[in-house]
Every structure is written in C-alpha cells, then in structure tokens.
Amino acid sequence: MAKRVGSVIELQARPVILGQAAVGGKFEKEGPLGGSLTEVFEDDMLGEKSWEMAETHLQGAVIQHAIKAAGRRPEEIDLHFGGDLLNQCTATAFALRGLQFPYSGIYSACASFAQGLALAALAVESGGTELASACASSHFCAAEKQFRFPLNAGVQPPPTAQRTATAAGAAVLGKGGGENPAITKIIFGRVVDYGVENANEMGAAMAPAALDTLKRFLEDTQTRPGDFDLILTGDLGEIGTRLLHELARKELGCDLQGIHRDGGLLLYNIREQDAGVGGSGIGCSAAVVCADILPKLRQGQLKRVLFIGTGALLSAISPLQGETIPAIAHGVLLEG
C-alpha cells in the first residue's frame, strides 16, 4: 500500500503506464514533436461545427488511441480521470458520451494531466481499480474565445503571452512490469499566489508554485535535482522558466540549467513558429509527456523524470474583477 513521507506519497505497487497517445493540430505538427504525435488533425475544426466540439473530437480521439495502445478495450477501463479548459469541462464530458466507463472530472488548469496521472496511479495502487486512465486536452481557438477574445476580433496578443496548444494526451495505467514506465511517487500541489495580476503572464504566476512543489519533493525524498535525468514542468514558457531558475538559485541554492526543461518550450519552436513565449494549455504538457517523455522512458533513453504540471487557477471573469492569479503544481515521478 502507499506510504506517505511528508508531502510525498510513495506507491509501493508501482503502477505502470500500459499505453499512451498524443494528438495535435497542424500548428503542433510543425513543432519539434510533430513526428511523434499519434494523430495530427490538419483542420482545426476537425470537421465539427464549433471550436468546442472540435476539442471534444480531439479528446475522444486521443482516449481511443491510448486504450488501443494499451491493448485494451474501453469497457475494461474501471475509472477515467479527465479535464479541459472549457466551462464545466464540457469537452471531456461530451467526449465520453459514447464511452461507458466511470468518469471523475478534474481541473487544475494546465496541471490537470499531472493531477490525472497521480489520481489514476492512486486508484490502481489502492486495488480498487485494475485499469485507470487519465486524459487532458485544450484547443487554441476555444481557449482564446473563452479566456481572451474570439479570433475574428483580430486582437493581437502581447509579447508575454503563451499560445494555448491544440493538443491532447491520454494514458492507461495498470499493474505489471516489463518495459512500461512506472509512477513511483506523487505529490499534490498547494495553491500559491505571488500577486501576479496580468493574465498574459501566466508563466510568472505559475513559477512560484512549481518551486514550492519541487522544494517539498526534494526535501521529503532527500534528493537533489541531479538525481533525475529530467525535471519537466508544464507549462511555464520562457518567462516562467527563467523565473523558476532564478527562484531555485535563491531558495534552493541549486542551478536547474541542464536538468530542467519546460513542456511549453518543447512543443513548439517558439522563434520559428511565432508561438509567443511558449506553449500553454492543458493539452500542452499532456502531449509532451505522451509523445516524447513516456516513449523515451520505455526505450531506456530516460530513467527518472520528475514531471511537475503547473496550472494558473484564474477564470474568464476573475482578472476583470481585479483578482490576482493563484497557481498550483502537481508532481509525478516517472521511472523507466
């Protein structure tokens, strides 16, 4: 059974990821991980009548791909954890209308995939489920419409803005060994608010939350950044990454350069693709983990990856009411 050490939960059964999938749009195809996506949709509408239904299609497709990759059938999933950025997580709920497995909705903004993996691992660890799955998605056009301005308004983003990914990732977890990556430790984040008010500087809002989770994980496991092949955050972008490194030097006395990468800077070539200061959105880190990190763990190219998903917990209304942007970061230790 799971054992708690400080804030960290150690999973004795070592739940493994039996299969995963990542999908994206045309813009994501043009990025560094485009060739690793399970499926690419050239039309951002995905043949649907609205951006919201396009995201529903996106999420439904990635779930089916992940289940197939795990060699299972939808009816074998005991519990599914999923989330998105739309109001009331409608993309997730609508995508599951034809899939008759139990569902638990989740929301930690862009930290949702890390949260989903952690909860799915706990479900398998408990013995209450044999197979659990996790999924997260986002859509650039749907997110812009909800949180900023519809694209046809022609509003130009400021230079500090990140681009919401049209992407999704999904994974199926169970018990077993072999070459499948295992989730061995998890840590749930605390809400951290450093008083950032600009909704177009989410990396700055999320970096302190990433540091808080990283600091607690290192202290409770008595490890150092160099004990991991990679510390992956998602999605701080360029500004948030610089801030995290600065905070780590001041508060942890360590240099994350060379050991830390950010999902928002892995999905896109931000200079060549005009992706602002990096990728964002729930689907960004989900796609990076499923398209790039998990395959490398399975192939032995990576052995220990600390994945810290970061989320800005603002709503479409809260910035207009003068609220600051609280953030959260959940961590999952992935081992090959």
VEXDREN-2710 file (C-alpha; in Angstrom, 1 decimal):
% VEXDREN-2710
k/r/px/py/pz
1/MET/0.0/0.0/0.0
2/ALA/1.0/3.6/-0.5
3/LYS/3.2/5.2/2.2
4/ARG/3.3/8.9/3.0
5/VAL/6.6/10.7/3.6
6/GLY/5.9/14.4/4.3
7/SER/4.0/15.7/1.3
8/VAL/5.2/12.8/-0.9
9/ILE/3.2/9.6/-1.5
10/GLU/5.3/6.6/-2.3
11/LEU/3.5/4.0/-4.4
12/GLN/4.6/0.5/-3.4
13/ALA/2.8/-1.3/-6.2
14/ARG/4.5/0.8/-8.8
15/PRO/1.5/1.3/-11.2
16/VAL/2.7/1.4/-14.8
17/ILE/1.6/3.2/-17.9
18/LEU/0.4/0.4/-20.2
19/GLY/-0.2/2.7/-23.2
20/GLN/-0.4/6.3/-24.1
21/ALA/-1.2/8.6/-27.1
22/ALA/-0.9/12.2/-28.1
23/VAL/-2.7/14.2/-30.8
24/GLY/-2.4/17.7/-32.1
25/GLY/-3.3/20.2/-34.8
26/LYS/-1.5/21.5/-37.8
27/PHE/0.5/24.0/-35.8
28/GLU/1.7/21.3/-33.4
29/LYS/2.7/19.1/-36.3
30/GLU/5.1/21.9/-37.4
31/GLY/6.8/21.8/-34.0
32/PRO/9.7/19.6/-32.7
33/LEU/7.4/16.8/-31.6
34/GLY/5.2/16.8/-34.6
35/GLY/6.5/13.5/-35.9
36/SER/5.9/11.8/-32.5
37/LEU/2.1/12.6/-32.4
38/THR/-0.2/9.6/-32.7
39/GLU/-2.5/11.6/-34.9
40/VAL/-2.5/15.0/-36.5
41/PHE/-5.6/17.0/-37.5
42/GLU/-4.8/19.3/-40.4
43/ASP/-8.2/21.1/-39.9
44/ASP/-8.5/22.9/-36.6
45/MET/-12.3/22.5/-36.8
46/LEU/-11.8/18.7/-37.0
47/GLY/-14.9/18.5/-39.2
48/GLU/-17.1/19.9/-36.4
49/LYS/-19.4/23.0/-36.3
50/SER/-17.7/24.8/-33.4
51/TRP/-14.3/25.1/-31.7
52/GLU/-15.7/23.5/-28.6
53/MET/-17.0/20.4/-30.4
54/ALA/-13.6/20.2/-32.2
55/GLU/-11.9/19.9/-28.8
56/THR/-14.5/17.2/-27.9
57/HIS/-13.4/15.3/-31.0
58/LEU/-9.8/15.8/-30.2
59/GLN/-10.2/14.3/-26.7
60/GLY/-12.3/11.4/-27.8
61/ALA/-9.7/10.5/-30.4
62/VAL/-6.8/10.5/-28.0
63/ILE/-8.6/8.4/-25.4
64/GLN/-9.4/5.8/-28.0
65/HIS/-5.8/5.8/-29.3
66/ALA/-4.4/5.3/-25.7
67/ILE/-6.7/2.4/-24.9
68/LYS/-5.7/0.8/-28.2
69/ALA/-2.0/1.3/-27.4
70/ALA/-2.5/-0.4/-24.1
71/GLY/-4.0/-3.4/-25.9
72/ARG/-7.3/-3.0/-24.0
73/ARG/-11.0/-2.2/-24.8
74/PRO/-13.0/0.8/-23.5
75/GLU/-15.2/-1.4/-21.4
76/GLU/-12.2/-2.6/-19.4
77/ILE/-11.4/0.9/-18.0
78/ASP/-12.5/0.9/-14.4
79/LEU/-12.1/4.7/-13.8
80/HIS/-11.2/7.6/-16.0
81/PHE/-9.9/11.0/-14.9
82/GLY/-10.2/13.8/-17.4
83/GLY/-10.3/17.5/-17.8
84/ASP/-10.1/20.5/-20.2
85/LEU/-10.2/24.3/-20.1
86/LEU/-13.8/24.8/-21.2
87/ASN/-16.6/25.8/-18.9
88/GLN/-17.6/22.8/-16.7
89/CYS/-15.1/20.6/-18.6
90/THR/-17.6/20.1/-21.3
91/ALA/-15.1/18.8/-23.9
92/THR/-14.3/15.9/-21.6
93/ALA/-17.9/15.1/-20.6
94/PHE/-19.1/15.3/-24.2
95/ALA/-16.2/13.1/-25.5
96/LEU/-17.2/10.4/-23.0
97/ARG/-20.8/10.2/-24.0
98/GLY/-20.2/7.1/-26.1
99/LEU/-17.7/5.5/-23.8
100/GLN/-19.4/3.7/-21.0
101/PHE/-16.8/3.8/-18.3
102/PRO/-16.9/5.5/-14.9
103/TYR/-15.6/9.1/-15.0
104/SER/-14.2/11.6/-12.5
105/GLY/-13.8/15.1/-13.8
106/ILE/-10.6/17.0/-12.7
107/TYR/-9.4/20.6/-13.0
108/SER/-6.1/22.1/-12.1
109/ALA/-5.8/24.2/-15.2
110/CYS/-2.6/23.3/-17.0
111/ALA/-1.6/21.0/-14.1
112/SER/-4.6/18.7/-14.8
113/PHE/-2.7/16.0/-16.7
114/ALA/-0.2/15.6/-13.8
115/GLN/-3.2/15.5/-11.4
116/GLY/-4.9/12.9/-13.6
117/LEU/-1.8/10.7/-13.7
118/ALA/-1.4/11.0/-9.9
119/LEU/-5.1/10.1/-9.2
120/ALA/-5.1/7.2/-11.7
121/ALA/-1.9/5.8/-10.1
122/LEU/-3.5/6.1/-6.6
123/ALA/-6.6/4.3/-7.9
124/VAL/-4.5/1.4/-9.2
125/GLU/-2.3/1.4/-6.1
126/SER/-5.4/1.1/-3.8
127/GLY/-6.5/-2.1/-5.5
128/GLY/-9.9/-0.6/-6.1
129/THR/-9.3/-0.4/-9.9
130/GLU/-7.4/-2.7/-12.3
131/LEU/-7.2/-0.2/-15.1
132/ALA/-7.4/3.6/-14.7
133/SER/-6.9/6.2/-17.4
134/ALA/-6.1/9.9/-17.5
135/CYS/-6.6/12.5/-20.3
136/ALA/-6.4/16.2/-20.8
137/SER/-7.0/18.5/-23.8
138/SER/-7.0/22.1/-24.9
139/HIS/-7.8/23.9/-28.2
140/PHE/-6.3/27.2/-29.2
141/CYS/-9.4/28.7/-30.7
142/ALA/-11.8/27.5/-28.0
143/ALA/-9.5/28.8/-25.2
144/GLU/-9.0/32.2/-26.9
145/LYS/-12.7/32.6/-27.3
146/GLN/-13.4/31.8/-23.6
147/PHE/-10.5/33.5/-21.8
148/ARG/-9.5/36.3/-24.2
149/PHE/-11.2/37.3/-27.4
150/PRO/-12.7/35.4/-30.3
151/LEU/-10.1/35.1/-33.1
152/ASN/-12.3/37.1/-35.6
153/ALA/-11.9/40.1/-33.3
154/GLY/-8.3/40.4/-34.5
155/VAL/-6.9/41.2/-31.1
156/GLN/-3.1/40.9/-31.1
157/PRO/-1.5/39.1/-28.1
158/PRO/1.1/40.9/-26.1
159/PRO/4.7/39.7/-26.3
160/THR/4.5/38.0/-22.9
161/ALA/1.6/35.7/-23.9
162/GLN/1.8/32.0/-24.4
163/ARG/0.0/30.0/-27.1
164/THR/-2.7/27.5/-26.0
165/ALA/-2.0/24.2/-27.6
166/THR/-4.5/22.4/-29.8
167/ALA/-3.4/19.1/-28.4
168/ALA/-4.4/16.2/-26.0
169/GLY/-2.6/13.4/-24.2
170/ALA/-4.0/10.3/-22.6
171/ALA/-2.6/7.3/-20.7
172/VAL/-3.9/4.0/-19.4
173/LEU/-2.5/2.7/-16.1
174/GLY/-2.5/-0.7/-14.5
175/LYS/-0.2/-3.2/-12.7
176/GLY/2.6/-5.0/-14.3
177/GLY/6.3/-4.5/-15.1
178/GLY/8.3/-5.1/-18.3
179/GLU/9.4/-2.0/-20.2
180/ASN/6.4/0.1/-19.1
181/PRO/7.2/3.3/-17.2
182/ALA/6.1/3.3/-13.6
183/ILE/4.8/6.0/-11.4
184/THR/6.6/5.6/-8.1
185/LYS/6.0/8.8/-6.2
186/ILE/3.4/11.6/-6.4
187/ILE/3.0/15.0/-4.7
188/PHE/-0.1/17.2/-4.8
189/GLY/0.4/20.9/-5.0
190/ARG/-0.6/23.7/-2.8
191/VAL/-2.3/26.9/-4.0
192/VAL/0.4/29.6/-4.3
193/ASP/-0.3/33.3/-5.1
194/TYR/2.6/35.7/-5.6
195/GLY/0.3/38.5/-6.6
196/VAL/0.7/38.4/-10.4
197/GLU/-2.3/40.2/-11.9
198/ASN/-1.5/40.1/-15.7
199/ALA/-3.4/37.1/-17.3
200/ASN/-0.9/37.3/-20.2
201/GLU/2.0/36.5/-17.8
202/MET/0.9/33.1/-16.6
203/GLY/4.4/31.7/-16.5
204/ALA/5.3/34.2/-13.9
205/ALA/2.2/33.3/-11.9
206/MET/3.0/29.5/-12.0
207/ALA/6.7/29.5/-11.4
208/PRO/6.4/30.0/-7.6
209/ALA/4.0/27.1/-7.4
210/ALA/6.5/24.9/-9.4
211/LEU/9.2/25.9/-7.0
212/ASP/7.0/25.1/-3.9
213/THR/6.3/21.6/-5.2
214/LEU/9.8/20.9/-6.3
215/LYS/11.2/22.1/-2.9
216/ARG/8.9/19.9/-0.9
217/PHE/9.6/16.9/-3.1
218/LEU/13.3/17.3/-2.8
219/GLU/13.2/17.8/0.9
220/ASP/10.8/14.9/1.6
221/THR/12.7/12.4/-0.7
222/GLN/16.1/13.7/0.3
223/THR/17.1/14.1/-3.3
224/ARG/18.8/16.7/-5.4
225/PRO/18.0/17.9/-9.0
226/GLY/20.9/15.9/-10.3
227/ASP/19.3/12.7/-9.1
228/PHE/16.9/12.9/-12.0
229/ASP/17.5/12.6/-15.7
230/LEU/15.0/15.4/-16.3
231/ILE/12.8/17.7/-14.3
232/LEU/9.9/18.6/-16.6
233/THR/7.5/21.4/-16.0
234/GLY/4.4/22.3/-17.9
235/ASP/3.8/25.0/-18.9
236/LEU/5.9/27.9/-17.7
237/GLY/7.1/29.1/-21.1
238/GLU/10.2/31.2/-21.5
239/ILE/9.4/33.8/-18.8
240/GLY/8.3/31.3/-16.2
241/THR/11.3/29.1/-16.9
242/ARG/13.7/32.0/-16.3
243/LEU/11.9/32.9/-13.1
244/LEU/11.9/29.3/-11.8
245/HIS/15.6/29.1/-12.3
246/GLU/16.2/32.4/-10.5
247/LEU/14.0/31.3/-7.6
248/ALA/15.8/27.9/-7.4
249/ARG/19.1/29.6/-7.2
250/LYS/17.9/31.9/-4.4
251/GLU/15.8/29.5/-2.3
252/LEU/17.3/26.1/-3.1
253/GLY/20.9/27.1/-3.8
254/CYS/20.9/25.0/-6.9
255/ASP/21.2/25.6/-10.7
256/LEU/18.4/23.9/-12.7
257/GLN/20.1/24.7/-16.0
258/GLY/20.7/21.5/-18.0
259/ILE/18.4/19.3/-15.9
260/HIS/15.1/21.2/-16.3
261/ARG/13.0/21.5/-19.4
262/ASP/9.6/23.0/-19.9
263/GLY/6.8/21.5/-21.9
264/GLY/5.8/24.9/-23.3
265/LEU/9.3/25.2/-24.9
266/LEU/9.4/21.6/-26.2
267/LEU/6.1/21.5/-28.1
268/TYR/7.0/24.5/-30.4
269/ASN/9.9/26.2/-32.0
270/ILE/8.9/29.5/-30.5
271/ARG/11.0/31.7/-32.6
272/GLU/10.2/30.0/-35.9
273/GLN/6.6/29.4/-35.2
274/ASP/5.6/32.7/-33.6
275/ALA/4.3/30.9/-30.5
276/GLY/4.8/33.8/-28.2
277/VAL/7.0/32.8/-25.2
278/GLY/6.0/29.2/-25.4
279/GLY/3.1/26.7/-25.4
280/SER/0.4/26.6/-22.8
281/GLY/-3.0/24.9/-22.2
282/ILE/-3.9/21.6/-20.5
283/GLY/-3.1/19.7/-23.7
284/CYS/0.4/21.0/-24.0
285/SER/2.2/19.1/-21.2
286/ALA/-0.1/16.1/-21.7
287/ALA/1.0/15.9/-25.4
288/VAL/4.7/16.4/-24.5
289/VAL/4.6/13.7/-21.8
290/CYS/2.8/11.2/-24.0
291/ALA/4.6/11.9/-27.3
292/ASP/8.1/12.4/-26.0
293/ILE/8.8/11.5/-22.4
294/LEU/7.0/8.2/-21.9
295/PRO/8.4/6.7/-25.1
296/LYS/11.9/7.7/-24.0
297/LEU/11.3/6.1/-20.6
298/ARG/10.1/2.9/-22.3
299/GLN/13.1/2.8/-24.6
300/GLY/15.6/3.4/-21.8
301/GLN/16.7/6.8/-23.1
302/LEU/15.5/8.3/-19.8
303/LYS/15.3/6.6/-16.4
304/ARG/13.9/9.0/-13.8
305/VAL/11.8/12.0/-14.8
306/LEU/10.1/14.3/-12.3
307/PHE/7.1/15.8/-14.1
308/ILE/5.6/18.8/-12.4
309/GLY/2.5/20.1/-14.1
310/THR/1.8/23.8/-13.4
311/GLY/-1.6/25.5/-13.6
312/ALA/-2.9/29.1/-13.4
313/LEU/-6.2/29.0/-11.5
314/LEU/-7.8/32.0/-13.0
315/SER/-11.2/32.1/-14.6
316/ALA/-12.5/34.1/-17.5
317/ILE/-14.0/36.5/-15.0
318/SER/-11.5/36.8/-12.1
319/PRO/-9.0/39.1/-13.9
320/LEU/-11.8/41.5/-14.7
321/GLN/-12.7/41.6/-11.0
322/GLY/-9.2/42.7/-10.1
323/GLU/-8.2/39.3/-8.7
324/THR/-4.6/38.0/-8.7
325/ILE/-3.7/34.7/-10.3
326/PRO/-3.3/31.8/-7.9
327/ALA/-1.4/28.8/-9.2
328/ILE/-0.8/25.1/-8.4
329/ALA/1.7/22.4/-9.3
330/HIS/1.3/18.6/-9.0
331/GLY/4.3/16.3/-9.3
332/VAL/4.7/12.7/-10.6
333/LEU/7.9/10.7/-10.6
334/LEU/8.1/8.6/-13.7
335/GLU/10.7/5.8/-13.7
336/GLY/11.7/3.6/-16.6
END
